[in-house]
Amino acid sequence: MSEPSSPVRLTPEQLFHWLRLIRSENVGPRTFRQLVNRFGGAEAALDALPELAARSAQGRKIRIAEPDDVRAELDKAAALGVRFLACGDGDYPPLLRQIESAPPLLALLGSAEVLARPCVAIVGSRNASAAGLAFTERLARGLARENYVIGSGLARGVDLAAHRASLETGTVAVLAGGHARPYPAEHAPLIDEIAARGGAVVSEMPLEWEPRGRDFPRRNRIVSGLARAVIVVEAARRSGSLITARFAAEQGREVFAVPGSPLDPRAEGTNDLLRQGATICTGPDDVTRALAQTPTPGRDLFGEGDGAAVDEEPLWDEVDLFSFQERRPPSFADAPPRPPRSEPPAAELPVAAPADALAHVVALLGPAPVTIDELIRAAGLPARDVHAALLELDLAGRVARHGGNLVSLL
C-alpha cells in the first residue's frame, strides 16, 4: 500500500501534538511510529511518555518538547512560508512514505506538486571537477526533458549544479538543518529561487536547527527516499554521496554511477560502485531506459518487503496515521477504529515491557546488529513484549536502529 486510502491533513491541534512528540528527546521516526501505534495517537503518547521513559532509563526524566517551543516553531514556520506535511497527507512524497525511517513530518517551502512527480536524485563531490559539473548539468537537463524532477542535498559542487540545471523544470532540495539555518549559508538565495519557481525545499529538522556532522547522513536517506534512482557523478572513497548510494540500495532504488579516470581521486568512489554492481551512467538515456524497465518502487507496508518482519508492527499504521483517526473515548467516535494488523488491540498492549523481558532483551543485544525477527526468536517472548522493550531502550538512547530492520545495543 503506497498511498493513504483517504488522505486527510492534520488538524492544527493534531499537528501541535505530532510536532511536540517528534521534537522530544530520543524520539526519532521509528520511535514516533511505535509510540503513536501503541498509544493510539500523539497526544496519548505524550501523556504516557514520562512514565515510560522513567522506567526505561532507570528513573531518568526524558525531555519532552516544551509547548511554548512548539508554538514558536509553528509561528516561525508561518512567517517563513513553511508548512508541515504529515506522513499521511496527500501531498507527502509517495516514495518517501514507504521507507523504513520516513519522517513523520516534513517542513516544506515551495510547491508540493513537484513532490508528486517522479524524481531522480543526482549527488556527488563538493569539490567536483569542471567535467563533473558539466556532465551533471547535461544529465539534469536530459532527465528533465523526460519529465523527471531532480532531487539533491543542496551541497556545493554536484548538488548545486543539479539544482541550478533543473530550476525551470522542477527540483527538490533536502536540507540537513532547519529552514531558518540553511547550510551552506551562501545557498540561501538559491532556496528562495527554488521555491519561487515551483520547486520544493524540505527538512525534517527543527526550523532553527544548525546542522552537525551526523545530520548529513540523515538528510541523505531522505534524498534517496524521494527518488526512483540515485546517480553518483563523482565521489571519493569516503564521500557522503556513497552513503546516499547505500541508502538507495537498502530502499530498493536504482543506483547509477558515472565512471571516471582511475587517476582522479574523485572517481574512486564511483568506480568502486560500478565494481559492486551499480549501473553505469554515461548519459540521461542510460537512466531513462533502465527506469522504463523497472517498476516504480513500492510495497505493501504491511508485508515483508524492505526487511519488514512478518510479526512486526507495520511501518505506519493504516488507521492511526494514514487517516489520522486518533483514538478517543467511545462518546466521541461513531465506531471504534480497527486495530493494527500485526498487534493485538490497544487495550491489550502493555504500557511497558515486563521487567524480566526488558532485561532478557538487553542481555541478547550487543554491538553487532541483529534483525528484530532473530531477536524475537532468540528471546522466546511474545513479539509485543520485545517491541515494548525496544521502545523503552529507544527512549533511553541505548539502542541503535539500522537499515533492514536491524538493531544493536549502544
C-alpha positions in Angstrom: 0.0 0.0 0.0 1.8 3.1 -1.2 -0.8 5.8 -0.8 -3.1 6.6 2.1 -6.6 5.5 1.3 -8.2 8.7 2.4 -5.5 11.4 2.8 -6.6 14.0 5.4 -4.4 16.7 6.7 -3.8 17.0 10.4 -5.9 19.5 12.3 -3.9 22.3 13.9 -4.3 20.5 17.3 -3.0 17.2 15.9 -0.1 19.0 14.2 0.8 20.6 17.5 0.9 17.2 19.3 2.8 15.5 16.4 5.4 18.2 16.3 5.8 18.2 20.1 6.3 14.4 20.1 8.8 14.3 17.2 10.8 17.2 18.8 11.1 15.3 22.1 14.3 13.7 23.3 15.2 10.3 21.8 12.0 10.2 19.7 13.0 9.6 16.1 10.8 8.5 13.2 10.7 4.8 14.2 10.1 5.6 17.8 7.4 8.1 16.9 5.6 5.5 14.9 5.8 2.9 17.6 4.5 5.4 20.2 1.6 6.5 18.1 0.7 3.0 17.2 1.0 1.8 20.8 -0.9 4.6 22.5 -3.4 5.4 19.7 -2.3 9.0 18.9 0.4 11.6 19.5 -1.4 13.3 22.4 -1.9 10.0 24.3 1.8 9.1 23.6 2.9 12.4 25.1 0.8 11.7 28.2 2.4 8.2 28.6 5.9 9.2 27.7 7.2 10.4 31.2 6.2 7.2 32.9 7.5 5.0 30.1 10.8 6.9 29.9 11.4 6.9 33.7 11.0 3.2 33.7 13.2 2.6 30.7 16.0 4.9 31.9 16.1 3.8 35.5 14.3 6.9 36.7 15.8 9.5 34.3 13.4 12.0 33.1 13.1 12.5 29.3 13.0 15.9 27.9 9.6 16.4 26.2 9.5 19.4 23.9 8.0 22.4 25.6 4.6 23.6 24.3 6.0 27.2 24.0 8.9 26.0 21.9 6.5 24.1 19.6 4.2 27.1 19.3 7.2 29.3 18.5 8.3 26.9 15.7 4.8 26.9 14.2 4.7 30.7 14.3 8.2 30.9 12.7 7.2 28.5 10.0 4.2 30.5 9.1 6.3 33.7 8.9 8.7 31.9 6.6 6.0 30.4 4.4 6.9 26.9 5.5 4.1 24.3 6.1 4.3 20.8 7.5 3.4 17.7 5.6 2.4 14.7 7.7 3.2 11.2 6.5 -0.5 10.6 5.7 -1.0 13.9 3.9 -1.8 13.5 0.2 1.0 16.0 -0.6 3.6 13.9 1.3 6.1 12.4 -1.2 4.7 9.0 -2.0 8.1 7.1 -2.3 9.5 8.7 0.8 6.4 7.4 2.7 7.5 3.9 2.0 11.0 3.9 3.6 11.5 2.4 7.0 12.5 5.7 8.6 10.1 8.1 6.9 10.0 11.4 8.7 6.6 11.8 10.4 6.6 15.5 9.5 8.4 17.3 6.6 8.7 21.1 6.7 8.1 22.3 3.1 8.9 25.6 1.5 7.7 25.9 -2.1 5.3 23.7 -4.1 4.0 20.3 -3.0 3.1 19.5 -6.6 6.7 18.8 -7.6 6.8 16.1 -4.8 4.2 14.0 -6.6 6.2 13.8 -9.8 8.8 11.0 -10.5 12.2 12.0 -9.1 15.8 11.1 -9.8 18.5 12.2 -7.3 21.9 13.4 -8.5 24.6 13.6 -5.9 28.4 13.9 -5.9 31.5 15.6 -4.8 31.5 19.0 -3.2 34.9 19.8 -5.0 33.7 18.5 -8.3 35.8 18.8 -11.4 34.8 21.1 -14.3 34.0 18.0 -16.3 31.9 16.6 -13.5 29.9 19.8 -13.2 29.3 20.0 -16.9 28.1 16.3 -17.0 25.8 17.0 -14.0 24.1 19.8 -15.9 23.8 17.7 -19.1 22.3 14.8 -17.0 19.8 17.0 -15.1 18.6 18.7 -18.3 18.3 15.4 -20.2 16.2 13.8 -17.4 14.1 17.0 -17.1 13.1 16.6 -20.7 11.7 13.2 -19.8 9.6 14.8 -17.0 11.8 13.8 -14.1 12.2 16.1 -11.1 15.8 16.4 -9.9 16.5 15.9 -6.2 19.7 16.6 -4.3 21.1 17.8 -1.0 21.9 21.5 -1.7 25.6 21.0 -1.1 28.3 22.7 -3.0 29.6 21.1 -6.2 27.5 18.5 -7.9 24.4 19.1 -5.8 24.4 22.8 -6.6 24.9 22.1 -10.4 22.0 19.7 -10.4 19.6 22.1 -8.7 20.6 25.0 -10.9 20.1 23.0 -14.1 16.6 21.9 -13.1 15.3 25.2 -11.7 12.8 25.7 -14.6 11.7 22.1 -14.8 11.4 21.1 -11.1 13.9 20.4 -8.4 13.7 19.2 -4.7 16.3 20.2 -2.2 16.7 18.4 1.1 18.2 20.4 4.0 20.4 18.9 6.6 19.4 21.6 9.1 16.3 23.7 9.6 14.8 26.2 7.1 16.0 29.1 9.2 19.6 27.8 9.2 20.3 26.8 5.6 23.7 25.2 5.0 25.8 26.3 3.3 24.6 29.9 4.1 25.5 31.1 0.6 22.8 28.9 -0.9 20.0 30.9 0.8 19.2 32.8 -2.4 19.0 29.5 -4.3 16.5 28.2 -1.7 14.3 31.3 -2.4 14.7 30.8 -6.1 13.7 27.1 -6.0 10.6 27.9 -4.0 9.7 30.8 -6.3 10.0 28.7 -9.5 7.7 25.8 -8.4 10.3 23.6 -6.7 10.4 22.4 -3.2 12.8 22.6 -0.2 12.2 20.1 2.6 13.6 19.4 6.0 12.7 17.1 8.9 14.8 19.1 11.4 13.6 21.9 13.7 13.4 25.3 12.0 16.3 26.8 13.9 18.5 23.7 13.8 22.1 24.3 12.8 23.3 21.1 11.0 26.0 18.9 12.5 28.0 16.1 11.0 25.6 13.4 11.9 22.7 15.3 10.3 24.0 14.9 6.8 23.5 11.1 6.6 20.0 11.6 7.9 19.4 14.1 5.1 20.9 11.6 2.6 18.3 8.9 3.3 15.6 11.4 2.5 17.3 12.4 -0.8 17.4 8.7 -1.8 13.9 8.0 -0.4 12.3 10.7 -2.5 13.7 9.3 -5.7 13.2 6.3 -8.1 17.0 6.3 -8.7 20.2 7.9 -7.4 23.1 8.9 -9.7 26.5 9.4 -8.2 28.6 11.7 -10.5 31.9 12.0 -8.6 32.8 10.7 -5.2 35.9 10.0 -3.3 36.1 6.7 -1.3 34.9 8.4 1.9 32.3 10.6 0.3 28.9 11.2 1.8 27.5 10.5 -1.6 28.3 6.9 -1.1 26.1 6.9 2.0 23.3 8.2 -0.2 24.0 5.3 -2.6 23.9 2.8 0.2 20.6 4.1 1.5 19.3 3.9 -2.1 20.3 0.3 -2.4 18.7 -0.5 1.0 15.5 1.3 -0.1 15.2 -0.7 -3.3 16.1 2.3 -5.6 18.2 2.0 -8.7 21.8 3.1 -8.2 23.8 4.6 -11.1 27.5 5.7 -11.1 29.4 7.8 -13.6 32.7 6.2 -14.5 35.8 8.3 -14.1 39.6 8.3 -14.6 41.4 5.9 -12.3 43.9 8.7 -11.8 41.3 11.1 -10.3 40.6 10.5 -6.5 37.1 12.0 -7.1 36.3 8.9 -9.3 37.5 6.3 -6.8 34.1 6.0 -5.1 32.0 5.9 -8.3 34.4 3.3 -9.9 34.0 1.2 -6.7 30.2 1.4 -7.0 30.5 0.1 -10.6 32.6 -2.8 -9.4 30.0 -3.5 -6.7 27.1 -3.7 -9.2 25.9 -0.2 -9.7 24.5 0.6 -13.2 26.8 2.6 -15.4 25.7 6.1 -16.4 27.2 7.7 -19.4 24.2 9.9 -20.2 20.5 10.5 -19.5 19.4 7.7 -21.8 21.1 5.1 -19.6 18.9 6.2 -16.7 15.6 6.6 -18.6 16.0 3.2 -20.3 16.7 1.4 -17.1 13.8 3.1 -15.3 11.4 2.3 -18.1 12.1 -1.4 -17.5 11.9 -1.1 -13.7 8.6 -0.9 -11.8 8.1 2.1 -9.6 9.5 1.3 -6.2 6.6 0.4 -3.8 5.4 -2.3 -1.5 2.7 -3.3 0.8 3.6 -1.6 4.1 2.1 -4.5 6.0 4.0 -7.2 4.1 7.6 -8.4 4.3 9.2 -6.1 1.8 12.3 -4.0 2.6 13.2 -6.1 5.6 9.9 -5.9 7.5 9.2 -8.8 9.8 6.0 -10.8 9.4 5.0 -10.4 13.0 6.4 -6.9 13.5 4.4 -3.7 13.8 3.6 -2.1 10.5 5.8 0.8 9.4 2.9 3.1 9.6 -0.5 2.0 11.0 -3.2 2.4 8.3 -5.9 3.5 10.7 -3.9 5.8 13.1 -1.6 7.5 10.7 -3.0 7.4 7.2 -6.5 8.6 8.1 -5.4 10.5 11.3 -8.2 8.9 13.3 -6.6 9.2 16.8 -8.4 7.0 19.3 -10.8 8.8 21.5 -13.3 7.8 24.2 -16.4 6.0 22.7 -18.6 9.0 23.2 -16.5 10.9 20.7 -16.4 8.2 18.0 -19.1 6.8 15.7 -17.3 3.4 15.7 -14.2 2.0 17.3 -11.2 2.1 15.0 -9.8 -1.1 13.5 -6.7 -2.3 15.5 -3.3 -2.6 13.6 -3.0 -5.9 11.7 0.1 -7.2 13.4 -0.6 -6.2 17.0 -3.4 -7.0 19.5 -6.0 -4.3 20.2 -4.5 -1.3 22.1 -6.2 -2.3 25.3 -4.2 -5.5 25.4 -0.9 -3.7 24.8 1.4 -3.3 27.8 2.3 0.2 28.6 5.8 -1.0 29.3 7.7 -4.3 28.8 7.8 -6.7 31.8 11.0 -6.1 33.7 12.3 -9.6 33.0 11.6 -9.2 29.3 13.5 -5.9 29.2 16.5 -7.5 31.0 16.3 -10.5 28.7 16.3 -8.4 25.5 19.2 -6.3 26.8 21.2 -9.4 27.5 20.6 -10.7 24.0 21.6 -7.5 22.3 25.2 -6.4 21.6 27.2 -4.1 19.3 26.6 -6.4 16.3 23.3 -5.6 14.6 20.6 -8.3 14.7 17.2 -8.4 13.0 14.2 -8.0 15.2 12.9 -11.3 13.9 16.0 -13.0 15.1 15.8 -11.2 18.4 12.2 -12.3 18.9 13.1 -15.9 18.2 16.1 -15.9 20.5 14.1 -14.2 23.3 11.3 -16.7 23.1 8.9 -13.9 24.1 5.7 -12.5 22.6 6.6 -10.1 19.8 4.7 -7.3 21.6 7.0 -7.7 24.7 10.1 -7.5 22.5 8.8 -4.4 20.7 7.9 -2.8 24.0 11.4 -3.5 25.4 13.0 -2.0 22.2 10.7 1.1 22.6 12.0 1.6 26.1 15.6 1.2 25.0 14.9 3.7 22.2 13.7 6.3 24.7 16.7 5.6 26.9 19.1 6.1 24.0 20.5 2.7 24.4 19.6 1.0 21.1 20.7 1.8 17.5 18.4 1.1 14.6 19.9 0.2 11.2 18.5 -0.4 7.8 16.9 -3.8 7.0 15.2 -3.9 10.4 18.5 -4.4 12.3 19.0 -3.2 15.9 22.1 -3.2 18.1 22.9 -2.1 21.7 24.7 1.2 22.2 
